Amino acid sequence: MSASENRRNNTGRRLASRIISAATLLLGLFLIHLWQTRDLAEGPAPALSGHTLQGEWLDIGKFTERPLLVHFWASWCPICKVESGGIESLSKDYPVVTVAMQSGSENDVTEFLRQNQLRFPVINDPDGKLASAWRVTGVPTSYIIGRDGRVRFSSVGYTLPLTLRMRLWLAEIW
């Protein structure tokens, strides 16, 4: 075997090894996602209504024109804080309802929003009853609700804003 044939074989083996490694990583990430979301609400979205910290009555059953992001977060969650800018950005283009899970009084949550310059609608859930109804066990947890009121996508943990935007778009055309 010549040196050039040997190099081609080694290059081919390295490429195959990298493809297998990437596929294994993607499969692992997909399996972790399935495990994390296994107990979350599915099918028709659970009821969610209440007064926002901004003082308006909000009922997710009224959101039928576009898909809706329902986002559970907590002020004490560092990942939620990192993700909050992306949620704020999404709220400019899509309907977004957030639930502050076990984050203290309305004044505590309002102060957190002010300090972090966040303006998305927030329903306070100081005792975790809303989160429990949605079977949320960790934050952040995001749901994409279709126009038909059904859960289309869900995720636990940090989710890229681009991923949420893509899922909202898919829910809009699906």
C-alpha positions in Angstrom: 0.0 0.0 0.0 1.4 3.4 -1.0 1.8 6.3 1.4 -1.1 8.3 -0.3 -3.4 5.3 0.0 -2.5 4.9 3.6 -3.2 8.6 4.3 -6.6 8.3 2.5 -7.5 5.3 4.6 -6.5 7.1 7.8 -8.5 10.2 6.8 -11.5 8.0 6.1 -11.3 6.2 9.4 -10.9 9.5 11.3 -14.0 11.0 9.5 -16.0 7.9 10.2 -15.0 8.0 13.9 -16.0 11.6 14.1 -19.3 11.0 12.5 -20.0 8.1 14.9 -19.0 10.2 17.9 -21.2 13.1 16.8 -24.2 10.7 16.2 -23.6 9.1 19.7 -23.5 12.6 21.3 -26.7 13.6 19.6 -28.4 10.4 20.5 -27.3 10.8 24.1 -28.7 14.4 24.2 -32.0 13.3 22.7 -32.3 10.5 25.3 -31.5 12.9 28.2 -34.2 15.3 26.8 -36.7 12.4 26.7 -35.9 11.4 30.3 -36.1 15.0 31.6 -39.5 15.6 29.9 -41.1 12.2 30.6 -43.4 13.4 33.4 -44.4 16.8 32.0 -47.9 17.7 31.0 -48.9 16.4 27.5 -52.0 16.7 25.4 -54.4 19.5 26.3 -52.6 22.2 28.2 -53.6 22.4 31.9 -55.6 25.4 32.9 -53.5 28.5 33.7 -55.1 31.8 34.7 -54.5 34.5 37.2 -53.5 38.1 37.7 -50.1 39.0 36.3 -47.8 41.1 38.4 -48.6 43.9 35.9 -52.2 43.7 37.1 -54.0 42.2 34.1 -56.1 39.0 34.2 -54.5 36.4 32.0 -56.1 33.1 30.8 -54.1 30.9 28.4 -57.3 29.5 27.0 -57.8 32.9 25.2 -54.6 32.5 23.2 -55.9 30.9 20.0 -54.4 33.2 17.3 -50.8 32.2 17.7 -48.7 29.6 19.5 -47.9 30.5 23.1 -44.8 30.0 25.2 -45.6 29.1 28.9 -42.3 29.4 30.8 -41.8 28.3 34.4 -38.8 29.9 36.2 -37.6 31.0 39.6 -35.7 34.1 40.8 -33.3 31.9 42.7 -32.4 29.8 39.6 -29.1 30.9 38.0 -30.0 29.1 34.7 -33.3 30.9 34.6 -31.5 34.2 35.0 -29.2 33.4 32.0 -32.2 32.4 29.9 -34.4 35.4 30.9 -33.0 37.7 28.2 -34.0 35.2 25.5 -37.5 34.9 26.9 -37.8 38.7 27.0 -36.7 38.8 23.3 -39.3 36.1 22.4 -42.0 38.0 24.2 -41.7 40.8 21.6 -42.6 38.4 18.7 -44.8 35.8 20.3 -47.3 35.5 23.2 -45.4 34.6 26.3 -46.7 33.8 29.8 -44.3 33.1 32.5 -44.8 31.6 36.0 -42.4 32.6 38.8 -42.3 29.4 40.8 -41.7 29.7 44.5 -39.8 32.9 44.1 -41.3 34.8 47.0 -43.9 37.5 47.3 -45.3 39.6 44.4 -43.0 42.4 45.6 -40.0 40.1 45.6 -40.7 39.0 42.0 -41.5 42.5 40.8 -38.2 43.7 42.2 -36.3 40.9 40.5 -38.0 41.8 37.2 -37.1 45.5 37.7 -33.5 44.7 38.5 -33.1 42.5 35.4 -35.1 44.9 33.1 -37.7 42.1 32.3 -41.1 43.1 31.0 -42.8 39.8 30.1 -46.1 38.8 31.7 -45.6 37.0 35.0 -48.0 35.1 37.2 -46.6 34.5 40.7 -46.8 31.0 42.0 -45.4 31.3 45.6 -46.6 27.9 46.7 -45.9 25.9 43.5 -49.6 25.0 42.9 -49.5 26.0 39.2 -46.2 24.3 38.7 -47.6 21.2 40.2 -50.6 21.2 37.9 -48.3 21.4 35.0 -46.1 18.6 36.5 -43.0 20.9 36.7 -40.3 19.5 38.9 -37.4 21.7 37.8 -36.8 25.1 36.4 -36.6 26.4 33.9 -39.3 24.5 32.1 -40.9 25.6 28.9 -44.0 24.6 27.0 -45.1 25.5 23.5 -48.9 25.5 23.3 -50.5 25.3 19.9 -53.5 27.4 18.8 -55.6 24.3 19.6 -54.6 24.5 23.2 -52.5 21.4 23.1 -48.9 21.0 24.3 -46.7 20.8 21.2 -43.2 20.9 22.7 -41.7 20.9 26.2 -38.2 21.2 27.6 -36.5 21.3 30.9 -33.3 23.2 31.6 -31.6 25.9 29.5 -33.1 26.1 26.0 -31.6 28.3 23.4 -33.9 31.1 22.3 -33.4 30.0 18.7 -34.7 26.5 19.6 -37.8 28.0 21.3 -38.4 30.4 18.4 -38.1 27.4 16.0 -40.6 25.4 18.0 -43.0 28.4 18.1 -42.7 28.7 14.4 -43.3 25.0 13.9 -46.4 25.1 16.2 -47.7 28.0 14.0 -47.5 26.0 10.8 -48.4 22.6 12.2 
